Amino acid sequence: MVDALRRAHGWLQAAGSLVDIRPTAEPAYLEVQLASGVVVAGRVGDLNDSAGPNARHARADTALAVALEHRWFVSELRLEFSFHRYADRIAEVRDHVRDDWIGARIDDDALERASRLQSSEPGARLRIREQIGIGRLRPIRG
Amino acid sequence: MQLDPEGLETAALATVAPDLARRRVLEVGCGSGRLTRRYAARAGEVLAIDPDEAAIATFRTGMPPALHKHVSTQTGTLVTLGVPDGSFDVVLLAWSL
């Protein structure tokens, strides 16, 4: 990851920008949107402590901190937003996490809770909420 | 699965990188082009790379004709990409660091 940032630094024009968009180290949550509000049913976790999205995002934060420490870049702007993935059925959520999120897992209890909540109200929507950070960094030369 | 129907990601990118016109952009980790399709029309030129050959093939097949003049794709990573220093105005790490 640090090597990727070093290479990106070299490929940029002096007045260029590095834009880094990725999930924060905060876990993603399985939620159900009800008429009365949003209820958290569970979270997306790592399969183990060293593999999985949460550990990966923490490593990316560390790599970026190293690049800033080396003064390859200076941070200009950073903001966060929520990224939502909506599903019609709980099976869609389960398959999505299993097939598309490397090293991630979601507990059966959370899936069951979400399924119960969804069926409790017509129009309830399932979603996974992920907190995303986006930053703009300017390369430092010399 | 419907991803970011609210367009919050597109809005955030527009805030952080408001001026992409005439800029040369390297997007790292483009996958099948989900994010690329949301901003490429306002960029000068985009080179979108990803190590997943199948994803790049899907991207090429499904790319809207209007983007053909803006976007080129390549299977690869930052390590395998051979370009001279100073080649890009913007390097976009798209969920890839």
gemmi code that builds the backbone of each chain (N, CA, C; Angstrom):
import gemmi

chains = {
    "A": [
        ("MET", (0.817, -1.207, 0.000), (0.000, 0.000, 0.000), (0.857, 1.266, 0.000)),
        ("VAL", (1.925, 1.245, 0.797), (2.829, 2.403, 0.820), (3.501, 2.552, -0.544)),
        ("ASP", (3.860, 1.420, -1.151), (4.490, 1.464, -2.472), (3.532, 2.052, -3.513)),
        ("ALA", (2.254, 1.717, -3.403), (1.258, 2.261, -4.336), (1.221, 3.786, -4.235)),
        ("LEU", (1.295, 4.298, -3.022), (1.260, 5.751, -2.821), (2.529, 6.402, -3.353)),
        ("ARG", (3.662, 5.718, -3.200), (4.927, 6.260, -3.716), (4.872, 6.347, -5.248)),
        ("ARG", (4.327, 5.286, -5.878), (4.213, 5.284, -7.336), (3.250, 6.380, -7.802)),
        ("ALA", (2.133, 6.481, -7.122), (1.144, 7.508, -7.483), (1.772, 8.898, -7.397)),
        ("HIS", (2.594, 9.110, -6.392), (3.290, 10.388, -6.227), (4.132, 10.703, -7.457)),
        ("GLY", (4.855, 9.693, -7.958), (5.716, 9.897, -9.121), (4.939, 10.186, -10.390)),
        ("TRP", (3.777, 9.592, -10.532), (3.022, 9.736, -11.783), (2.231, 11.029, -11.873)),
        ("LEU", (2.157, 11.721, -10.759), (1.367, 12.955, -10.776), (2.191, 14.150, -11.250)),
        ("GLN", (1.516, 15.031, -11.964), (2.076, 16.351, -12.264), (2.293, 17.084, -10.938)),
        ("ALA", (3.191, 18.061, -10.950), (3.470, 18.807, -9.713), (2.204, 19.458, -9.154)),
        ("ALA", (1.339, 19.926, -10.048), (0.100, 20.582, -9.597), (-1.075, 19.607, -9.556)),
        ("GLY", (-0.779, 18.311, -9.595), (-1.850, 17.325, -9.647), (-2.431, 16.995, -8.289)),
        ("SER", (-3.338, 16.027, -8.288), (-4.005, 15.634, -7.037), (-4.150, 14.119, -6.966)),
        ("LEU", (-3.992, 13.628, -5.765), (-4.339, 12.231, -5.482), (-5.699, 12.253, -4.804)),
        ("VAL", (-6.639, 11.493, -5.342), (-7.950, 11.372, -4.710), (-8.081, 9.934, -4.202)),
        ("ASP", (-8.290, 9.813, -2.913), (-8.341, 8.500, -2.256), (-9.748, 8.291, -1.714)),
        ("ILE", (-10.457, 7.353, -2.314), (-11.830, 7.085, -1.869), (-11.904, 5.627, -1.445)),
        ("ARG", (-12.355, 5.423, -0.210), (-12.413, 4.053, 0.328), (-13.156, 4.065, 1.663)),
        ("PRO", (-13.624, 2.884, 2.062), (-14.315, 2.801, 3.344), (-13.392, 3.191, 4.504)),
        ("THR", (-13.973, 3.769, 5.523), (-13.224, 4.050, 6.739), (-13.066, 2.738, 7.523)),
        ("ALA", (-12.336, 2.809, 8.613), (-12.131, 1.597, 9.427), (-13.381, 1.218, 10.232)),
        ("GLU", (-14.397, 2.072, 10.171), (-15.649, 1.747, 10.877), (-16.354, 0.590, 10.158)),
        ("PRO", (-16.877, -0.392, 10.884), (-17.540, -1.516, 10.221), (-18.779, -1.066, 9.440)),
        ("ALA", (-19.161, -1.876, 8.472), (-20.417, -1.632, 7.755), (-21.560, -2.278, 8.550)),
        ("TYR", (-22.743, -1.696, 8.439), (-23.894, -2.174, 9.213), (-25.022, -2.637, 8.299)),
        ("LEU", (-25.669, -3.702, 8.714), (-26.894, -4.148, 8.059), (-28.051, -3.444, 8.758)),
        ("GLU", (-28.846, -2.737, 7.985), (-29.928, -1.945, 8.565), (-31.262, -2.253, 7.868)),
        ("VAL", (-32.317, -1.917, 8.563), (-33.644, -2.013, 7.956), (-34.298, -0.636, 8.082)),
        ("GLN", (-34.740, -0.145, 6.940), (-35.393, 1.164, 6.911), (-36.891, 0.959, 7.107)),
        ("LEU", (-37.376, 1.421, 8.244), (-38.804, 1.304, 8.549), (-39.434, 2.701, 8.499)),
        ("ALA", (-40.738, 2.729, 8.533), (-41.426, 4.033, 8.520), (-41.030, 4.864, 9.737)),
        ("SER", (-40.772, 4.186, 10.852), (-40.446, 4.903, 12.092), (-38.963, 5.275, 12.199)),
        ("GLY", (-38.159, 4.783, 11.285), (-36.718, 5.091, 11.332), (-35.889, 3.884, 10.912)),
        ("VAL", (-34.583, 4.035, 11.038), (-33.665, 2.977, 10.610), (-33.229, 2.163, 11.827)),
        ("VAL", (-33.312, 0.835, 11.708), (-32.910, -0.054, 12.796), (-31.681, -0.850, 12.358)),
        ("VAL", (-30.654, -0.890, 13.216), (-29.448, -1.669, 12.927), (-29.696, -3.123, 13.325)),
        ("ALA", (-29.488, -4.038, 12.371), (-29.712, -5.465, 12.649), (-28.411, -6.191, 12.956)),
        ("GLY", (-27.300, -5.632, 12.537), (-26.016, -6.292, 12.780), (-24.927, -5.592, 11.990)),
        ("ARG", (-23.738, -6.178, 12.027), (-22.654, -5.540, 11.292), (-21.894, -6.547, 10.436)),
        ("VAL", (-21.197, -6.006, 9.454), (-20.360, -6.840, 8.602), (-18.996, -6.912, 9.283)),
        ("GLY", (-18.572, -8.136, 9.596), (-17.311, -8.302, 10.310), (-16.246, -8.952, 9.452)),
        ("ASP", (-15.057, -9.060, 10.020), (-13.959, -9.741, 9.339), (-14.021, -11.234, 9.654)),
        ("LEU", (-13.613, -12.060, 8.686), (-13.559, -13.504, 8.922), (-12.557, -13.833, 10.019)),
        ("ASN", (-11.441, -13.078, 10.042), (-10.500, -13.191, 11.157), (-9.820, -11.840, 11.361)),
        ("ASP", (-8.956, -11.742, 12.363), (-8.414, -10.442, 12.759), (-7.527, -9.789, 11.702)),
        ("SER", (-6.874, -10.608, 10.863), (-5.914, -10.004, 9.931), (-6.446, -9.922, 8.501)),
        ("ALA", (-7.491, -10.696, 8.185), (-8.048, -10.656, 6.829), (-9.462, -10.119, 6.918)),
        ("GLY", (-9.862, -9.411, 5.889), (-11.213, -8.879, 5.918), (-11.201, -7.386, 5.757)),
        ("PRO", (-12.368, -6.839, 5.444), (-12.437, -5.421, 5.098), (-11.995, -4.476, 6.213)),
        ("ASN", (-12.398, -4.754, 7.449), (-12.085, -3.799, 8.521), (-10.578, -3.722, 8.775)),
        ("ALA", (-9.916, -4.879, 8.781), (-8.464, -4.899, 8.962), (-7.765, -4.246, 7.774)),
        ("ARG", (-8.311, -4.490, 6.577), (-7.708, -3.920, 5.356), (-7.796, -2.392, 5.376)),
        ("HIS", (-8.934, -1.879, 5.783), (-9.107, -0.425, 5.789), (-8.188, 0.224, 6.838)),
        ("ALA", (-8.001, -0.457, 7.949), (-7.086, 0.059, 8.975), (-5.654, 0.091, 8.439)),
        ("ARG", (-5.279, -0.918, 7.667), (-3.919, -0.940, 7.074), (-3.753, 0.195, 6.067)),
        ("ALA", (-4.814, 0.476, 5.314), (-4.750, 1.581, 4.341), (-4.549, 2.915, 5.058)),
        ("ASP", (-5.226, 3.086, 6.189), (-5.036, 4.316, 6.985), (-3.579, 4.449, 7.418)),
        ("THR", (-2.994, 3.343, 7.832), (-1.593, 3.359, 8.273), (-0.673, 3.723, 7.105)),
        ("ALA", (-0.940, 3.137, 5.930), (-0.110, 3.422, 4.750), (-0.181, 4.904, 4.386)),
        ("LEU", (-1.375, 5.464, 4.460), (-1.523, 6.882, 4.136), (-0.775, 7.750, 5.151)),
        ("ALA", (-0.826, 7.343, 6.402), (-0.102, 8.088, 7.444), (1.400, 8.062, 7.171)),
        ("VAL", (1.900, 6.936, 6.677), (3.330, 6.831, 6.335), (3.659, 7.790, 5.188)),
        ("ALA", (2.804, 7.825, 4.169), (3.041, 8.713, 3.010), (3.054, 10.181, 3.427)),
        ("LEU", (2.188, 10.528, 4.367), (2.150, 11.918, 4.858), (3.397, 12.214, 5.691)),
        ("GLU", (3.827, 11.228, 6.449), (5.024, 11.379, 7.281), (6.270, 11.569, 6.415)),
        ("HIS", (6.319, 10.840, 5.279), (7.438, 10.984, 4.334), (7.364, 12.304, 3.557)),
        ("ARG", (6.292, 13.011, 3.721), (6.035, 14.260, 3.011), (5.982, 14.055, 1.497)),
        ("TRP", (5.383, 12.944, 1.085), (5.088, 12.753, -0.342), (3.851, 13.562, -0.711)),
        ("PHE", (2.953, 13.683, 0.236), (1.690, 14.383, -0.006), (1.344, 15.272, 1.180)),
        ("VAL", (0.519, 16.268, 0.878), (-0.115, 17.025, 1.956), (-1.628, 16.924, 1.745)),
        ("SER", (-2.335, 16.734, 2.831), (-3.785, 16.580, 2.738), (-4.441, 17.945, 2.544)),
        ("GLU", (-5.329, 18.052, 1.549), (-5.993, 19.337, 1.267), (-7.447, 19.356, 1.731)),
        ("LEU", (-8.102, 18.222, 1.570), (-9.535, 18.185, 1.853), (-9.941, 16.747, 2.136)),
        ("ARG", (-10.795, 16.568, 3.130), (-11.306, 15.223, 3.395), (-12.727, 15.314, 3.899)),
        ("LEU", (-13.581, 14.438, 3.392), (-14.938, 14.376, 3.909), (-15.404, 12.922, 3.933)),
        ("GLU", (-16.496, 12.702, 4.619), (-17.046, 11.348, 4.718), (-18.510, 11.362, 4.311)),
        ("PHE", (-18.967, 10.230, 3.832), (-20.379, 10.091, 3.499), (-20.783, 8.629, 3.698)),
        ("SER", (-22.086, 8.380, 3.717), (-22.593, 7.011, 3.838), (-22.867, 6.447, 2.453)),
        ("PHE", (-22.416, 5.227, 2.246), (-22.672, 4.539, 0.978), (-23.653, 3.416, 1.277)),
        ("HIS", (-24.789, 3.434, 0.588), (-25.841, 2.441, 0.857), (-25.974, 1.447, -0.284)),
        ("ARG", (-26.124, 0.191, 0.114), (-26.461, -0.870, -0.840), (-27.832, -1.394, -0.422)),
        ("TYR", (-28.803, -1.264, -1.312), (-30.167, -1.703, -0.990), (-30.444, -3.072, -1.600)),
        ("ALA", (-31.155, -3.899, -0.849), (-31.523, -5.230, -1.332), (-33.004, -5.460, -1.098)),
        ("ASP", (-33.609, -6.247, -1.976), (-35.029, -6.584, -1.810), (-35.201, -7.751, -0.846)),
        ("ARG", (-34.245, -8.666, -0.871), (-34.380, -9.888, -0.073), (-33.129, -10.104, 0.776)),
        ("ILE", (-33.292, -10.775, 1.899), (-32.168, -11.020, 2.798), (-31.120, -11.935, 2.136)),
        ("ALA", (-31.592, -12.825, 1.259), (-30.656, -13.724, 0.563), (-29.683, -12.916, -0.311)),
        ("GLU", (-30.186, -11.810, -0.849), (-29.328, -10.941, -1.667), (-28.179, -10.372, -0.825)),
        ("VAL", (-28.523, -9.962, 0.394), (-27.513, -9.404, 1.308), (-26.475, -10.472, 1.628)),
        ("ARG", (-26.980, -11.653, 2.016), (-26.072, -12.747, 2.385), (-25.139, -13.089, 1.231)),
        ("ASP", (-25.692, -13.224, 0.016), (-24.876, -13.594, -1.149), (-23.886, -12.487, -1.500)),
        ("HIS", (-24.322, -11.254, -1.362), (-23.452, -10.124, -1.698), (-22.226, -10.095, -0.780)),
        ("VAL", (-22.465, -10.240, 0.509), (-21.346, -10.211, 1.460), (-20.433, -11.417, 1.232)),
        ("ARG", (-21.038, -12.576, 1.027), (-20.240, -13.792, 0.839), (-19.428, -13.750, -0.461)),
        ("ASP", (-20.035, -13.266, -1.542), (-19.390, -13.369, -2.856), (-18.551, -12.153, -3.234)),
        ("ASP", (-18.928, -10.976, -2.733), (-18.291, -9.755, -3.236), (-17.391, -9.048, -2.230)),
        ("TRP", (-17.475, -9.437, -0.955), (-16.642, -8.776, 0.052), (-15.589, -9.756, 0.521)),
        ("ILE", (-14.368, -9.535, 0.097), (-13.289, -10.476, 0.422), (-13.032, -10.471, 1.933)),
        ("GLY", (-13.075, -11.663, 2.520), (-12.740, -11.806, 3.941), (-13.803, -11.309, 4.901)),
        ("ALA", (-15.020, -11.026, 4.389), (-16.061, -10.480, 5.269), (-17.074, -11.557, 5.644)),
        ("ARG", (-17.754, -11.313, 6.745), (-18.806, -12.236, 7.144), (-19.930, -11.443, 7.821)),
        ("ILE", (-21.104, -12.030, 7.782), (-22.222, -11.426, 8.495), (-22.932, -12.552, 9.242)),
        ("ASP", (-23.211, -12.321, 10.515), (-23.777, -13.382, 11.361), (-25.187, -13.766, 10.931)),
        ("ASP", (-25.490, -15.053, 11.099), (-26.849, -15.527, 10.805), (-27.876, -14.802, 11.670)),
        ("ASP", (-27.489, -14.502, 12.922), (-28.405, -13.793, 13.828), (-28.816, -12.440, 13.248)),
        ("ALA", (-27.833, -11.744, 12.691), (-28.097, -10.418, 12.114), (-29.020, -10.552, 10.901)),
        ("LEU", (-28.763, -11.565, 10.081), (-29.597, -11.779, 8.892), (-31.030, -12.111, 9.298)),
        ("GLU", (-31.131, -12.938, 10.316), (-32.459, -13.337, 10.789), (-33.227, -12.137, 11.362)),
        ("ARG", (-32.505, -11.335, 12.166), (-33.119, -10.141, 12.766), (-33.613, -9.190, 11.661)),
        ("ALA", (-32.768, -8.994, 10.662), (-33.134, -8.091, 9.560), (-34.338, -8.636, 8.794)),
        ("SER", (-34.332, -9.941, 8.586), (-35.428, -10.568, 7.853), (-36.754, -10.390, 8.603)),
        ("ARG", (-36.683, -10.575, 9.940), (-37.888, -10.409, 10.773), (-38.404, -8.977, 10.698)),
        ("LEU", (-37.477, -8.033, 10.815), (-37.865, -6.620, 10.770), (-38.468, -6.264, 9.412)),
        ("GLN", (-37.866, -6.800, 8.370), (-38.363, -6.485, 7.021), (-39.786, -7.007, 6.824)),
        ("SER", (-40.005, -8.229, 7.314), (-41.340, -8.803, 7.101), (-42.384, -8.210, 8.055)),
        ("SER", (-41.928, -7.413, 9.033), (-42.876, -6.833, 9.996), (-43.617, -5.626, 9.410)),
        ("GLU", (-43.139, -5.130, 8.300), (-43.732, -3.892, 7.786), (-43.628, -3.856, 6.261)),
        ("PRO", (-44.766, -3.706, 5.564), (-44.682, -3.589, 4.104), (-43.887, -2.329, 3.748)),
        ("GLY", (-43.027, -2.445, 2.782), (-42.252, -1.275, 2.370), (-40.939, -1.123, 3.109)),
        ("ALA", (-40.676, -1.999, 4.093), (-39.387, -1.934, 4.798), (-38.267, -2.277, 3.819)),
        ("ARG", (-37.159, -1.561, 3.931), (-36.060, -1.781, 2.978), (-34.803, -2.235, 3.710)),
        ("LEU", (-34.153, -3.231, 3.130), (-32.878, -3.716, 3.664), (-31.755, -2.917, 3.043)),
        ("ARG", (-30.772, -2.588, 3.858), (-29.610, -1.925, 3.265), (-28.360, -2.203, 4.096)),
        ("ILE", (-27.227, -2.124, 3.423), (-25.941, -2.135, 4.124), (-25.408, -0.706, 4.040)),
        ("ARG", (-25.041, -0.179, 5.207), (-24.488, 1.184, 5.241), (-22.999, 1.104, 5.549)),
        ("GLU", (-22.233, 1.756, 4.691), (-20.787, 1.764, 4.870), (-20.333, 3.221, 4.928)),
        ("GLN", (-19.451, 3.520, 5.859), (-18.949, 4.886, 5.982), (-17.714, 5.021, 5.083)),
        ("ILE", (-17.770, 5.993, 4.181), (-16.707, 6.154, 3.184), (-15.991, 7.479, 3.407)),
        ("GLY", (-14.680, 7.440, 3.295), (-13.893, 8.669, 3.353), (-13.363, 8.993, 1.970)),
        ("ILE", (-13.337, 10.265, 1.649), (-12.743, 10.677, 0.372), (-11.831, 11.863, 0.665)),
        ("GLY", (-10.610, 11.759, 0.184), (-9.646, 12.816, 0.468), (-8.915, 13.265, -0.783)),
        ("ARG", (-8.534, 14.531, -0.779), (-7.700, 15.062, -1.871), (-6.351, 15.432, -1.277)),
        ("LEU", (-5.288, 14.944, -1.920), (-3.936, 15.202, -1.428), (-3.094, 15.788, -2.553)),
        ("ARG", (-2.263, 16.724, -2.191), (-1.387, 17.389, -3.180), (0.014, 16.799, -3.035)),
        ("PRO", (0.654, 16.424, -4.180), (2.020, 15.895, -4.062), (3.003, 16.998, -3.686)),
        ("ILE", (3.978, 16.637, -2.872), (5.040, 17.578, -2.497), (6.286, 17.175, -3.268)),
        ("ARG", (6.924, 18.127, -3.913), (8.137, 17.860, -4.690), (9.356, 18.385, -3.953)),
        ("GLY", (10.491, 17.710, -4.203), (11.771, 18.207, -3.698), (12.068, 17.859, -2.274)),
    ],
    "B": [
        ("MET", (-28.999, -5.936, -6.067), (-28.427, -4.974, -5.114), (-28.304, -3.615, -5.810)),
        ("GLN", (-28.881, -2.615, -5.183), (-28.827, -1.268, -5.759), (-27.787, -0.451, -4.972)),
        ("LEU", (-26.784, 0.046, -5.673), (-25.680, 0.722, -4.999), (-25.812, 2.235, -5.073)),
        ("ASP", (-25.758, 2.873, -3.934), (-25.738, 4.331, -3.816), (-26.770, 5.023, -4.714)),
        ("PRO", (-28.056, 4.638, -4.594), (-29.049, 5.302, -5.450), (-29.179, 6.786, -5.148)),
        ("GLU", (-28.738, 7.192, -3.942), (-28.826, 8.619, -3.570), (-27.758, 9.454, -4.279)),
        ("GLY", (-26.755, 8.790, -4.854), (-25.689, 9.520, -5.561), (-24.742, 10.261, -4.633)),
        ("LEU", (-24.616, 9.797, -3.394), (-23.758, 10.503, -2.423), (-22.273, 10.391, -2.791)),
        ("GLU", (-21.911, 9.277, -3.376), (-20.516, 9.093, -3.786), (-20.158, 10.056, -4.921)),
        ("THR", (-21.050, 10.170, -5.894), (-20.819, 11.077, -7.030), (-20.716, 12.520, -6.544)),
        ("ALA", (-21.601, 12.868, -5.609), (-21.595, 14.239, -5.078), (-20.298, 14.514, -4.323)),
        ("ALA", (-19.844, 13.535, -3.531), (-18.608, 13.725, -2.764), (-17.413, 13.870, -3.706)),
        ("LEU", (-17.396, 13.065, -4.750), (-16.290, 13.153, -5.712), (-16.292, 14.512, -6.428)),
        ("ALA", (-17.480, 15.003, -6.734), (-17.581, 16.311, -7.390), (-17.096, 17.430, -6.466)),
        ("THR", (-17.274, 17.257, -5.150), (-16.803, 18.260, -4.191), (-15.285, 18.226, -4.069)),
        ("VAL", (-14.753, 17.016, -4.005), (-13.307, 16.863, -3.776), (-12.506, 17.109, -5.050)),
        ("ALA", (-13.074, 16.723, -6.181), (-12.382, 16.927, -7.473), (-13.332, 17.645, -8.422)),
        ("PRO", (-13.552, 18.947, -8.181), (-14.580, 19.655, -8.946), (-14.209, 19.893, -10.412)),
        ("ASP", (-12.940, 20.041, -10.679), (-12.554, 20.417, -12.042), (-11.732, 19.307, -12.693)),
        ("LEU", (-12.391, 18.481, -13.476), (-11.682, 17.398, -14.174), (-11.579, 17.680, -15.679)),
        ("ALA", (-12.166, 18.769, -16.121), (-12.137, 19.088, -17.551), (-10.689, 19.257, -18.011)),
        ("ARG", (-10.373, 18.661, -19.114), (-9.022, 18.709, -19.711), (-7.967, 18.054, -18.821)),
        ("ARG", (-8.382, 17.373, -17.765), (-7.423, 16.698, -16.885), (-7.224, 15.249, -17.332)),
        ("ARG", (-6.013, 14.754, -17.149), (-5.738, 13.340, -17.430), (-5.820, 12.580, -16.104)),
        ("VAL", (-6.743, 11.624, -16.038), (-7.034, 10.912, -14.792), (-6.601, 9.452, -14.915)),
        ("LEU", (-5.906, 8.963, -13.903), (-5.653, 7.533, -13.771), (-6.559, 7.027, -12.659)),
        ("GLU", (-7.462, 6.118, -12.990), (-8.309, 5.510, -11.959), (-7.783, 4.108, -11.671)),
        ("VAL", (-7.428, 3.886, -10.426), (-6.854, 2.602, -10.006), (-7.934, 1.802, -9.276)),
        ("GLY", (-8.242, 0.615, -9.798), (-9.275, -0.222, -9.173), (-10.654, 0.087, -9.723)),
        ("CYS", (-10.744, 0.226, -11.041), (-12.016, 0.640, -11.656), (-13.058, -0.469, -11.657)),
        ("GLY", (-12.626, -1.730, -11.495), (-13.585, -2.841, -11.556), (-14.319, -2.825, -12.882)),
        ("SER", (-15.630, -2.978, -12.812), (-16.404, -2.974, -14.058), (-16.915, -1.577, -14.405)),
        ("GLY", (-16.325, -0.566, -13.805), (-16.573, 0.807, -14.229), (-17.719, 1.520, -13.546)),
        ("ARG", (-18.174, 0.990, -12.407), (-19.311, 1.611, -11.718), (-19.064, 3.086, -11.418)),
        ("LEU", (-17.920, 3.381, -10.810), (-17.618, 4.770, -10.464), (-17.202, 5.573, -11.702)),
        ("THR", (-16.436, 4.956, -12.565), (-15.952, 5.653, -13.769), (-17.111, 6.262, -14.551)),
        ("ARG", (-18.169, 5.473, -14.706), (-19.327, 5.946, -15.484), (-19.959, 7.183, -14.863)),
        ("ARG", (-19.722, 7.379, -13.562), (-20.370, 8.499, -12.871), (-19.612, 9.817, -13.024)),
        ("TYR", (-18.332, 9.773, -13.401), (-17.597, 11.036, -13.493), (-16.877, 11.261, -14.825)),
        ("ALA", (-16.674, 10.191, -15.615), (-15.764, 10.275, -16.756), (-16.180, 11.311, -17.791)),
        ("ALA", (-17.470, 11.537, -17.926), (-17.931, 12.474, -18.951), (-17.431, 13.895, -18.685)),
        ("ARG", (-17.123, 14.203, -17.435), (-16.634, 15.553, -17.135), (-15.112, 15.617, -17.056)),
        ("ALA", (-14.440, 14.502, -17.380), (-12.970, 14.477, -17.361), (-12.437, 14.611, -18.782)),
        ("GLY", (-11.187, 15.038, -18.882), (-10.572, 15.129, -20.199), (-10.307, 13.742, -20.749)),
        ("GLU", (-9.538, 12.985, -19.992), (-9.112, 11.670, -20.452), (-8.950, 10.778, -19.224)),
        ("VAL", (-9.446, 9.548, -19.290), (-9.348, 8.636, -18.149), (-8.681, 7.338, -18.595)),
        ("LEU", (-7.650, 6.940, -17.856), (-7.118, 5.582, -18.009), (-7.571, 4.823, -16.768)),
        ("ALA", (-8.409, 3.819, -16.978), (-8.986, 3.060, -15.854), (-8.347, 1.682, -15.838)),
        ("ILE", (-7.747, 1.341, -14.679), (-7.061, 0.044, -14.605), (-7.618, -0.797, -13.465)),
        ("ASP", (-7.513, -2.114, -13.653), (-7.939, -3.054, -12.609), (-7.255, -4.393, -12.892)),
        ("PRO", (-6.863, -5.112, -11.840), (-6.220, -6.406, -12.080), (-7.186, -7.502, -12.537)),
        ("ASP", (-8.478, -7.271, -12.371), (-9.480, -8.296, -12.685), (-9.852, -8.211, -14.177)),
        ("GLU", (-9.331, -9.166, -14.926), (-9.539, -9.171, -16.378), (-11.021, -9.253, -16.753)),
        ("ALA", (-11.756, -10.082, -16.019), (-13.186, -10.259, -16.314), (-13.948, -8.950, -16.078)),
        ("ALA", (-13.574, -8.240, -15.009), (-14.246, -6.966, -14.701), (-13.959, -5.939, -15.803)),
        ("ILE", (-12.715, -5.914, -16.254), (-12.356, -4.977, -17.327), (-13.133, -5.321, -18.609)),
        ("ALA", (-13.280, -6.605, -18.884), (-14.028, -7.024, -20.072), (-15.489, -6.573, -19.966)),
        ("THR", (-16.070, -6.725, -18.769), (-17.455, -6.272, -18.548), (-17.563, -4.763, -18.744)),
        ("PHE", (-16.562, -4.059, -18.219), (-16.525, -2.596, -18.346), (-16.511, -2.200, -19.828)),
        ("ARG", (-15.624, -2.829, -20.591), (-15.492, -2.476, -22.016), (-16.792, -2.743, -22.766)),
        ("THR", (-17.398, -3.880, -22.467), (-18.622, -4.268, -23.174), (-19.770, -3.301, -22.866)),
        ("GLY", (-19.843, -2.898, -21.590), (-20.993, -2.090, -21.182), (-20.754, -0.592, -21.196)),
        ("MET", (-19.599, -0.171, -21.692), (-19.287, 1.262, -21.642), (-20.197, 2.054, -22.588)),
        ("PRO", (-20.880, 3.086, -22.079), (-21.732, 3.891, -22.951), (-20.896, 4.533, -24.062)),
        ("PRO", (-21.432, 4.581, -25.276), (-20.670, 5.132, -26.410), (-20.119, 6.532, -26.133)),
        ("ALA", (-20.868, 7.320, -25.366), (-20.429, 8.699, -25.094), (-19.112, 8.740, -24.331)),
        ("LEU", (-18.777, 7.656, -23.659), (-17.535, 7.651, -22.864), (-16.329, 7.143, -23.644)),
        ("HIS", (-16.576, 6.568, -24.804), (-15.461, 5.952, -25.542), (-14.330, 6.930, -25.816)),
        ("LYS", (-14.685, 8.177, -26.079), (-13.632, 9.147, -26.404), (-12.892, 9.642, -25.147)),
        ("HIS", (-13.472, 9.381, -23.960), (-12.831, 9.843, -22.716), (-12.018, 8.739, -22.034)),
        ("VAL", (-12.471, 7.499, -22.190), (-11.993, 6.428, -21.301), (-11.259, 5.333, -22.066)),
        ("SER", (-10.079, 4.980, -21.581), (-9.439, 3.747, -22.032), (-9.226, 2.866, -20.811)),
        ("THR", (-9.180, 1.562, -21.038), (-9.070, 0.622, -19.923), (-7.847, -0.269, -20.112)),
        ("GLN", (-7.387, -0.780, -19.004), (-6.209, -1.646, -19.057), (-6.268, -2.621, -17.876)),
        ("THR", (-5.942, -3.882, -18.140), (-5.835, -4.836, -17.036), (-4.477, -4.658, -16.392)),
        ("GLY", (-4.447, -4.409, -15.104), (-3.159, -4.252, -14.433), (-3.292, -3.563, -13.097)),
        ("THR", (-2.152, -3.319, -12.498), (-2.099, -2.681, -11.182), (-1.119, -1.511, -11.252)),
        ("LEU", (-0.980, -0.813, -10.139), (0.004, 0.269, -10.078), (1.420, -0.271, -10.317)),
        ("VAL", (1.643, -1.522, -9.943), (2.975, -2.105, -10.080), (3.285, -2.447, -11.535)),
        ("THR", (2.267, -2.898, -12.265), (2.518, -3.334, -13.651), (2.349, -2.212, -14.665)),
        ("LEU", (1.763, -1.109, -14.244), (1.513, -0.012, -15.175), (2.831, 0.699, -15.500)),
        ("GLY", (3.206, 0.686, -16.746), (4.459, 1.345, -17.133), (4.185, 2.674, -17.794)),
        ("VAL", (4.214, 3.735, -17.030), (4.007, 5.079, -17.594), (5.090, 6.003, -17.047)),
        ("PRO", (5.478, 7.020, -17.826), (6.498, 7.949, -17.326), (6.001, 8.776, -16.141)),
        ("ASP", (6.924, 9.265, -15.350), (6.569, 10.156, -14.239), (5.828, 11.382, -14.775)),
        ("GLY", (4.965, 11.909, -13.982), (4.241, 13.130, -14.350), (3.196, 12.937, -15.423)),
        ("SER", (2.709, 11.707, -15.603), (1.765, 11.433, -16.695), (0.335, 11.883, -16.412)),
        ("PHE", (0.000, 12.101, -15.137), (-1.412, 12.331, -14.809), (-1.603, 13.601, -13.974)),
        ("ASP", (-2.759, 14.200, -14.172), (-3.162, 15.338, -13.332), (-3.848, 14.850, -12.057)),
        ("VAL", (-4.539, 13.736, -12.191), (-5.278, 13.184, -11.035), (-5.037, 11.671, -11.004)),
        ("VAL", (-4.665, 11.160, -9.840), (-4.682, 9.714, -9.615), (-5.818, 9.450, -8.635)),
        ("LEU", (-6.780, 8.657, -9.089), (-7.944, 8.337, -8.260), (-7.825, 6.896, -7.780)),
        ("LEU", (-7.634, 6.741, -6.479), (-7.602, 5.406, -5.882), (-9.039, 5.052, -5.523)),
        ("ALA", (-9.659, 4.252, -6.386), (-11.090, 3.983, -6.277), (-11.328, 2.737, -5.429)),
        ("TRP", (-11.476, 2.941, -4.145), (-11.704, 1.848, -3.204), (-10.564, 0.826, -3.319)),
        ("SER", (-9.375, 1.285, -3.608), (-8.327, 0.330, -3.964), (-7.091, 0.411, -3.078)),
        ("LEU", (-7.004, 1.406, -2.185), (-5.787, 1.445, -1.338), (-5.907, 0.391, -0.252)),
    ],
}
model = gemmi.Model(1)
for chain_id, residues in chains.items():
    chain = gemmi.Chain(chain_id)
    for i, (resn, *xyz) in enumerate(residues, 1):
        res = gemmi.Residue()
        res.name, res.seqid = resn, gemmi.SeqId(i, " ")
        for name, pos in zip(("N", "CA", "C"), xyz):
            atom = gemmi.Atom()
            atom.name, atom.element = name, gemmi.Element(name[0])
            atom.pos, atom.b_iso = gemmi.Position(*pos), 0.0
            res.add_atom(atom)
        chain.add_residue(res)
    model.add_chain(chain)
structure = gemmi.Structure()
structure.add_model(model)
structure.setup_entities()
